[in-house]
Amino acid sequence: MFAQPEPVPAPTSATTASGGGNTQTFTVSFSDTGGWENLQVVDILIRDVLDGRQACYVAFVPSGPNSGSVLLVDDGGDAGGPYSGMTLPGTGSVSNSQCSITGAGSQVSASGNSLTLTLPITFTPAFAGNKVVYLSAQDTGANSGWFPLAAASVAGASVTGTGVTGVTPAHSTGFTTTDTFTFTGTNGFQDIAVANVLINGSIDGRHGCFMALVPINAASVSVLLVDDAGDAGGPFSGMVVPGNGSVSNTQCSIAGAGSLVSAGGNKLSVTLPIAFTQGFSGNQVVYLAARSATANSGWQAAATAGIH
């Protein structure tokens, strides 16, 4: 007699829709092969890194197909609490120093193996910047672990000097993708000396898809792909794009064919076809940075990639 497989909980998707000011509506979905009723708790963590401290860190405990409890962890980030709680459906609210969530406009819908939660979240001005939306799911027998499934930009003060605009698409899936990376320089795109792209599970160049983009003119850049050791000083595998060359390390390869560079005014956009290796499979974050002779944007979490 064969034993039945254990149910498997998993995050499946995260999307955002901007509202007014710093308010955005997040829709997140989860599944469990044993049925949504098997899910004990699903978690949402919004921050630039996977750390519950000083984060918008939410646990949702379902109680029915259209009901449950929203628990917002306090600034200390301890998953065991304390929490600020409210029940859905309802008109209450919860808040910490990073964000607030209202019951009005929130909803939960569950059927079959799937559960979808929609939350309107307002971020505080101090929480401005580019964030990652991490999800996890837990049932009676297993925990999915954290999945970075979306990026969110929280409005703040206007950027001066070099900056990061974002990545298109904001979330990619599969072993091949064509991504457009966009950077800004308030003194003109010519002020951007180097723009960096790092695709990895954390801000660590080792065993990542880590590249430097060095503008040559308004229509071309040098692409320098760092080797597996991840040292920003090199060694590199280099090429000029657009072109017909390619560069590769153990995590990824980038093709010159299909690449595009567009620069004008304060904006630099670079489109690159990227192929990831089987050994680099998993959920990764796309971090961007830009610097001039006098300014550095620092790393910004701008997108996510599900490489599988």
NORLIN-V821500 format. One line per field, one symbol per residue. phi: phi as a letter, one per 40 degrees, with the letter a starting at -180 (. if undefined). psi: psi as a letter, one per 40 degrees, with the letter a starting at -180 (. if undefined). burial: # if it has 16 or more other ideal C-beta (glycine too) atoms within 10 Angstrom, else .. A space follows every 10 residues. Layout:
phi: ???
psi: ???
burial: ???
This chain:
phi: .cccccdbca cbaabbbcbc fccbbbbbbb aacchccccc abbbbbacbc accfbcbbbb bcbacbaibc bcccccgccc hcbbbabbci bcababcbab bbccgcabab afcbbbbbbc bbccdccchc bbbcbaabbc babcgcbcba bbbccacccb gcabcibbcc abbgcbabbb bbbbbcchdc cccabbbbba cacaccfbcb bbbbcbacba bcbbcccccg ccchcbbbab bcibcababc cabbbccgca bbbagcbbbb bbcbbccdcb chcbbbbbaa abcbbacgcb cbabbcca
psi: hhihiiihii idihiihiai behihhhiii iheeideehd iiihhhidig hehfighhhh hieiefiahh hhiaddehde iiihiiiiii eaiiiaedii hidheiiihh ibeihhhhhh hhiideeiah iihhiiihae eihdihhhei ihhhiaihhi aiihdaihid hiiieiihih hhiiheeide ehdhhihhhi eighehfigh ihhhhdaeei ihhhhiadee hdeiiihiih iiaeaiiiae diihhdheii hhiibehhhh hhhhhiidee iahiihiiii iadeihdihh heiihhg.
burial: ......#### ####.#.... .###.#.### ##.###.##. ########.. .#..###### .#.....### ####...... ..##.#.#.. ..##.#.### ###..#.#.# ..#.###### ###...#.## #########. .#.#.##### ####...... #######..# ##....#.#. #####...#. ########## ....#.#### ###.#....# #.#####..# .....##.#. #....##.#. ######..#. #.#..#.### ####.#...# ..######## ##..#.#### #######.
